[in-house]
Amino acid sequence: MEGDIPRGERMLLAAHARWWPYMKWDAIPASPVLQPTLRLVTTDHVREHYLTRPIGPEAAEGNA
């Protein structure tokens, strides 16, 4: 699916509840820290989604 940015973006948004690669960060890097493939699909929309919604234990506390 090389080059299918919208599909990759949807995949990352759907994975939010169980994939927390940025839990310890206060910002999502836009450059070489990310795998080259992820860098392409980590759009501004994905960054905003991951940085403004609770994840992991923090999300579980909100549901308790």
C-alpha positions in Angstrom: 0.0 0.0 0.0 3.0 2.3 -0.5 1.9 5.9 -1.0 -1.6 5.3 0.5 -1.3 8.1 3.1 -5.1 8.3 3.9 -5.2 4.6 4.6 -2.2 4.7 6.8 -3.6 7.7 8.7 -6.9 5.8 9.3 -4.9 2.8 10.6 -3.0 5.0 13.1 -6.2 6.7 14.3 -7.9 3.3 14.7 -5.0 1.9 16.7 -5.1 4.7 19.2 -6.8 2.6 21.9 -4.1 -0.1 21.9 -0.9 1.4 20.4 0.9 4.0 22.6 4.2 4.8 21.0 4.2 8.4 22.2 3.0 7.9 25.8 6.2 9.3 27.3 6.4 12.3 24.9 4.8 15.6 25.1 5.1 16.0 21.3 5.3 13.7 18.3 8.4 14.2 16.3 8.0 14.9 12.6 11.4 13.7 11.6 14.1 10.9 11.7 13.0 9.5 15.1 10.0 7.8 13.4 10.3 4.9 11.0 10.3 6.2 7.5 6.9 4.7 6.7 5.3 6.0 9.9 6.7 9.5 9.2 4.6 9.7 6.0 1.3 8.9 7.7 1.9 10.8 11.0 0.0 13.8 9.6 -1.0 16.8 11.6 -4.4 15.2 12.1 -2.8 12.1 13.6 -0.6 14.2 15.8 -3.5 16.2 17.1 -5.5 13.0 17.8 -2.7 11.3 19.7 -1.8 14.4 21.7 -5.3 15.5 22.8 -6.8 12.2 23.8 -5.8 10.1 26.8 -4.0 6.8 26.2 -3.1 3.8 28.2 -3.6 3.9 32.0 -4.6 7.6 31.7 -7.5 6.6 29.4 -8.5 3.7 31.7 -8.7 6.1 34.7 -11.1 8.3 32.8 -13.4 5.3 32.2 -13.4 4.2 35.8 
